[in-house]
Amino acid sequence: MYLIALCDDETRELNKTEVMLKNYSRRNPAYDIETERFEQAEALLEKIEVNDYRPDLILMDIYMPDKMGIEAAKELRSMGHETRIVFLTTSREHALEAYQVDAVQYLVKPVEETALFSVLDKFLKGTEKEKISAVQE
């Protein structure tokens, strides 16, 4: 099972992303995907720090009122977490900064389903290869 955290302050965007993930799951039944939604970056960080929550992938907005997604990612990295992060945002302005926190992708809204599916394919296939390699060692 793959746990994907969605973090965006706009409910409409969370709904849209969740629908795309459900569509992806229907087309790729071999991947068991579970999502959890967060409307604030602080709520996500708190769950990670306090409850030892370990999502495999975080899809995060950059512009949020409580904390910028880049700042949340920096905090996540400073806690020692290597969770993969994909930023979904309305601006190209922070793309270089996103890669400084080891984001695996940066998608500009409105995010096209094909673009998100491509990111998921790359992530899930790469993760499957990592699991196979770990078992063989």
C-alpha positions as CSV (number, residue, x, y, z in Angstrom):
1,M,0.0,0.0,0.0
2,Y,1.1,3.5,-0.8
3,L,0.1,6.4,1.5
4,I,-0.2,9.8,-0.2
5,A,-0.7,12.9,1.8
6,L,-2.5,15.8,0.1
7,C,-1.8,19.2,1.6
8,D,-3.7,22.3,0.2
9,D,-5.6,25.0,1.9
10,E,-8.3,25.0,-0.8
11,T,-10.9,22.2,-0.4
12,R,-11.7,22.4,-4.1
13,E,-8.1,21.6,-5.0
14,L,-8.0,18.8,-2.5
15,N,-11.1,17.3,-4.0
16,K,-9.8,17.6,-7.5
17,T,-6.5,16.0,-6.6
18,E,-8.2,13.2,-4.7
19,V,-10.5,12.5,-7.7
20,M,-7.4,12.3,-10.0
21,L,-5.8,9.8,-7.6
22,K,-8.9,7.7,-7.5
23,N,-8.9,7.7,-11.3
24,Y,-5.3,6.7,-11.3
25,S,-6.1,3.8,-8.9
26,R,-8.9,2.6,-11.1
27,R,-6.6,2.5,-14.1
28,N,-3.7,0.9,-12.1
29,P,-5.3,-1.5,-9.7
30,A,-1.9,-3.1,-8.9
31,Y,-1.1,-0.1,-6.8
32,D,-3.1,0.2,-3.6
33,I,-3.2,3.9,-2.9
34,E,-4.6,5.5,0.3
35,T,-4.9,9.2,0.7
36,E,-5.1,11.5,3.7
37,R,-6.0,15.2,3.4
38,F,-4.5,18.2,5.2
39,E,-5.8,21.8,4.8
40,Q,-2.8,23.2,6.7
41,A,0.9,22.5,6.5
42,E,1.2,22.6,10.3
43,A,-1.3,19.8,10.7
44,L,0.7,17.6,8.3
45,L,4.0,18.4,10.0
46,E,2.4,17.8,13.5
47,K,1.0,14.4,12.4
48,I,4.4,13.4,11.0
49,E,6.3,14.6,14.1
50,V,3.9,13.5,16.9
51,N,2.2,10.5,15.4
52,D,5.1,9.1,13.4
53,Y,3.0,9.4,10.2
54,R,5.0,8.3,7.2
55,P,3.4,9.1,3.8
56,D,5.2,7.7,0.8
57,L,4.5,10.8,-1.2
58,I,3.3,14.3,-0.3
59,L,1.4,16.4,-2.9
60,M,1.6,19.9,-1.5
61,D,0.6,23.4,-2.4
62,I,3.1,26.1,-1.9
63,Y,0.8,29.0,-1.1
64,M,-1.0,28.3,2.2
65,P,-1.9,30.8,4.9
66,D,-0.4,29.0,7.9
67,K,2.9,28.1,6.3
68,M,4.4,28.2,2.8
69,G,4.8,24.7,1.4
70,I,8.5,25.3,0.8
71,E,8.9,26.2,4.5
72,A,7.0,23.0,5.5
73,A,9.3,21.0,3.2
74,K,12.4,22.5,4.8
75,E,11.0,21.6,8.3
76,L,10.3,18.1,7.1
77,R,13.8,17.7,5.8
78,S,15.3,19.2,9.0
79,M,13.4,16.4,10.9
80,G,15.4,13.9,8.8
81,H,12.4,12.8,6.7
82,E,13.1,11.8,3.1
83,T,9.5,11.5,2.0
84,R,9.1,12.4,-1.6
85,I,7.4,15.7,-2.3
86,V,5.6,17.0,-5.4
87,F,4.5,20.6,-5.3
88,L,1.2,21.5,-7.0
89,T,1.0,25.3,-7.2
90,T,-0.3,28.3,-9.1
91,S,3.1,29.9,-9.6
92,R,6.4,29.0,-11.3
93,E,8.2,31.4,-9.0
94,H,9.4,28.8,-6.5
95,A,10.5,26.0,-8.8
96,L,14.2,26.3,-8.1
97,E,13.6,26.6,-4.4
98,A,11.5,23.5,-4.5
99,Y,14.4,21.4,-5.8
100,Q,16.6,22.7,-2.9
101,V,14.3,20.7,-0.6
102,D,14.6,17.7,-2.9
103,A,11.1,17.9,-4.5
104,V,10.7,15.2,-7.1
105,Q,8.4,17.3,-9.2
106,Y,6.8,20.8,-9.5
107,L,3.5,21.0,-11.3
108,V,1.7,24.3,-12.1
109,K,-2.1,24.4,-11.5
110,P,-4.4,23.7,-13.0
111,V,-2.7,20.3,-12.9
112,E,-3.6,18.1,-15.8
113,E,-4.5,14.5,-15.0
114,T,-1.9,13.3,-17.6
115,A,0.9,15.2,-15.9
116,L,0.0,13.9,-12.4
117,F,-0.4,10.3,-13.8
118,S,3.1,10.6,-15.3
119,V,4.5,11.7,-11.9
120,L,2.7,8.8,-10.2
121,D,3.9,6.3,-12.8
122,K,7.5,7.4,-12.2
123,F,7.2,7.4,-8.5
124,L,5.4,4.1,-8.1
125,K,7.5,2.2,-10.6
126,G,10.7,3.6,-9.0
127,T,9.4,2.6,-5.5
128,E,8.6,-0.9,-6.7
129,K,12.1,-1.3,-8.1
130,E,13.5,-0.1,-4.7
131,K,11.4,-2.6,-2.8
132,I,12.5,-5.4,-5.2
133,S,16.2,-4.4,-4.7
134,A,15.8,-4.3,-1.0
135,V,14.3,-7.8,-0.9
136,Q,17.1,-9.2,-3.1
137,E,19.9,-7.9,-0.9
